[in-house]
């Protein structure tokens, strides 16, 4: 496949990941506390499938293993939000079938070995990139265990601290790999991770400073109400 199309696919995936993060941050800023909206997890499913496809086409083991490890946690959070059963059966079927088909194809076609032995990535950077992805996606395992304990889907402080550390690791990996998709994603997301940490510590919402502009504050309120 044309390299530009592959990069375009990766940017589409990261655009969705960034959209979910912006949506979550926007809702949280408006409420003055960290919120875990349903749409965050719905977007995550679609973005993860696209990112998994991108990782396979790029022969990037770190990306592929990261998406496989975290995928089921997105579904579990939708179940905790009582939103999974409301999704159309076709959407649920595809959400389960697509990654399983990818896994089967990688294993039985022998392509998994070609990804694992990518000559364009040294052993050190493959280990570093994989470790970075594992650290980054471990935030979802932490979030999942925390949410199971609370019996509801929440995004705790540890989730954002791990996000910050993992993001910095992937950022350095993206520089070595000359990967514009990972570079852009982890440059833009860093600010939001820090903002969520600050919100957890009770720092005031940025939107509270807009109270002197009623019209803008009203628009923000309406947008926030649309985010479930």
C-alpha distance (Angstrom), angle and dihedral (degrees) to the residues before:
residue distance angle dihedral
X1 . . .
X2 3.80 . .
X3 3.80 110.5 .
X4 3.80 92.4 -131.5
X5 3.80 90.4 56.0
X6 3.80 90.4 50.4
X7 3.81 91.4 50.1
X8 3.81 88.8 46.5
X9 3.80 90.3 53.6
X10 3.79 90.0 50.5
X11 3.78 91.5 50.7
X12 3.81 90.1 50.3
X13 3.80 89.5 53.5
X14 3.78 93.0 47.8
X15 3.81 91.1 44.7
X16 3.80 87.4 58.5
X17 3.81 92.2 46.4
X18 3.79 88.9 49.8
X19 3.80 91.1 47.2
X20 3.81 91.0 54.5
X21 3.81 90.2 49.2
X22 3.79 93.6 47.5
X23 3.81 90.4 47.9
X24 3.80 92.2 50.8
X25 3.80 91.9 45.7
X26 3.81 93.0 47.8
X27 3.80 92.2 51.6
X28 3.79 91.3 45.6
X29 3.80 93.8 49.0
X30 3.80 90.1 51.3
X31 3.82 93.0 49.1
X32 3.80 94.0 40.6
X33 3.82 91.3 -128.2
X34 3.79 137.6 72.5
X35 3.83 111.1 -81.8
X36 3.83 130.0 -168.3
X37 3.83 104.0 -150.8
X38 3.80 122.8 -167.2
X39 3.80 92.3 -122.8
X40 3.82 89.6 61.2
X41 3.81 90.2 65.2
X42 3.80 95.3 39.3
X43 3.79 92.0 54.8
X44 3.81 89.3 44.8
X45 3.81 91.6 61.9
X46 3.80 94.7 53.4
X47 3.79 93.9 41.3
X48 3.80 91.6 49.4
X49 3.81 92.5 54.6
X50 3.81 90.7 50.8
X51 3.80 92.0 45.6
X52 3.80 91.1 48.6
X53 3.80 89.0 53.0
X54 3.80 89.9 49.0
X55 3.81 91.8 50.1
X56 3.80 91.8 51.2
X57 3.80 92.9 48.7
X58 3.82 90.6 47.3
X59 3.81 91.5 48.0
X60 3.80 87.2 -127.4
X61 3.80 110.8 155.6
X62 3.82 93.2 -172.6
X63 3.81 92.9 58.8
X64 3.80 94.6 42.6
X65 3.80 96.0 50.4
X66 3.79 91.3 44.1
X67 3.80 93.9 55.4
X68 3.80 94.0 44.1
X69 3.81 91.9 51.8
X70 3.79 97.2 50.0
X71 3.81 102.5 36.8
X72 3.82 99.2 89.0
X73 3.81 91.0 51.3
X74 3.80 90.1 63.0
X75 3.80 89.0 55.9
X76 3.80 91.9 46.5
X77 3.80 91.6 53.6
X78 3.80 90.0 51.9
X79 3.79 87.2 52.9
X80 3.81 91.0 50.1
X81 3.81 88.8 49.3
X82 3.83 87.4 50.9
X83 3.81 88.4 -124.1
X84 3.82 100.9 111.0
X85 3.80 95.3 75.3
X86 3.81 90.2 50.0
X87 3.80 92.8 59.7
X88 3.81 118.6 99.0
X89 3.80 112.9 -93.4
X90 3.81 91.0 -121.4
X91 3.81 91.0 55.9
X92 3.80 91.3 48.2
X93 3.80 91.5 46.7
X94 3.80 92.9 51.5
X95 3.80 91.7 44.3
X96 3.81 89.3 58.5
X97 3.81 100.2 34.0
X98 3.83 102.1 47.8
X99 3.83 98.9 60.7
X100 3.81 90.7 41.5
X101 3.81 90.0 52.9
X102 3.81 90.4 49.1
X103 3.80 90.8 50.4
X104 3.80 92.4 48.7
X105 3.80 91.8 48.0
X106 3.81 92.9 48.8
X107 3.81 93.5 49.5
X108 3.79 100.9 41.0
X109 3.81 98.3 37.1
X110 3.78 93.7 51.9
X111 3.82 92.5 -121.8
X112 3.80 90.8 120.7
X113 3.81 89.2 70.9
X114 3.81 92.0 50.9
X115 3.81 90.1 54.0
X116 3.80 91.9 46.4
X117 3.82 92.0 49.4
X118 3.79 99.3 43.0
X119 3.82 104.8 160.8
X120 3.81 91.2 -155.0
X121 3.81 91.1 67.8
X122 3.82 121.5 62.3
X123 3.80 120.2 -134.9
X124 3.81 91.5 -108.2
X125 3.79 94.7 52.9
X126 3.79 93.1 42.9
X127 3.81 88.6 54.6
X128 3.81 91.3 44.3
X129 3.81 93.2 46.9
X130 3.80 92.4 46.6
X131 3.81 91.3 46.9
X132 3.81 89.2 49.2
X133 3.80 91.6 51.7
X134 3.80 91.6 46.7
X135 3.82 91.6 50.4
X136 3.79 90.8 46.4
X137 3.80 95.9 48.3
X138 3.82 92.7 40.1
X139 3.81 84.7 77.4
X140 3.79 86.9 72.6
X141 3.81 92.6 51.2
X142 3.80 88.3 51.2
X143 3.80 90.5 46.2
X144 3.80 91.5 47.3
X145 3.83 94.3 51.5
X146 3.80 90.6 44.8
X147 3.80 91.3 49.4
X148 3.81 93.1 47.0
X149 3.80 88.4 53.9
X150 3.81 90.9 49.7
X151 3.84 92.2 41.8
X152 3.81 89.4 -130.8
X153 3.80 138.4 76.7
X154 3.80 110.3 -95.3
X155 3.82 136.0 156.9
X156 3.83 105.3 -134.5
X157 3.80 128.6 -162.0
X158 3.81 92.9 -99.4
X159 3.81 89.4 58.9
X160 3.80 91.5 62.3
X161 3.80 95.2 42.1
X162 3.81 91.0 52.9
X163 3.82 88.9 44.5
X164 3.80 90.1 56.5
X165 3.82 94.4 49.3
X166 3.80 94.5 44.1
X167 3.78 92.3 46.1
X168 3.80 91.9 54.7
X169 3.82 90.3 50.9
X170 3.81 93.2 49.8
X171 3.80 89.9 46.0
X172 3.82 90.7 60.4
X173 3.82 90.1 45.3
X174 3.82 90.4 52.3
X175 3.81 90.4 55.5
X176 3.81 91.7 54.6
X177 3.81 92.5 44.8
X178 3.81 91.9 44.6
X179 3.79 85.5 -131.6
X180 3.81 109.2 163.3
X181 3.80 91.6 -171.9
X182 3.80 95.9 59.1
X183 3.82 91.6 37.3
X184 3.80 93.7 55.5
X185 3.80 94.8 41.8
X186 3.78 96.4 51.9
X187 3.78 93.8 41.8
X188 3.80 92.6 55.7
X189 3.80 98.3 38.2
X190 3.81 96.0 54.2
X191 3.82 94.2 77.2
X192 3.80 92.8 53.6
X193 3.80 93.3 49.2
X194 3.81 89.5 54.1
X195 3.82 91.9 46.5
X196 3.79 91.3 54.1
X197 3.81 90.1 50.5
X198 3.81 89.2 52.5
X199 3.81 91.5 48.1
X200 3.80 89.3 53.2
X201 3.80 88.6 55.8
X202 3.78 90.8 52.8
X203 3.77 99.1 -102.7
X204 3.78 111.2 159.6
X205 3.77 122.9 -96.2
X206 3.79 115.8 -98.3
X207 3.79 87.8 -134.1
X208 3.81 91.2 61.4
X209 3.79 86.9 74.0
X210 3.81 88.9 63.2
X211 3.80 95.3 64.5
X212 3.79 88.9 104.5
X213 3.80 88.9 63.6
X214 3.85 102.5 62.9
X215 3.82 96.0 179.6
X216 3.81 93.8 53.2
X217 3.80 91.6 42.2
X218 3.81 89.3 52.9
X219 3.82 91.7 52.4
X220 3.82 90.5 49.7
X221 3.80 90.0 50.8
X222 3.80 92.8 51.4
X223 3.80 92.7 48.5
X224 3.78 91.0 48.0
X225 3.80 91.7 51.2
X226 3.81 89.3 56.9
X227 3.81 91.0 58.1
X228 3.81 109.6 87.3
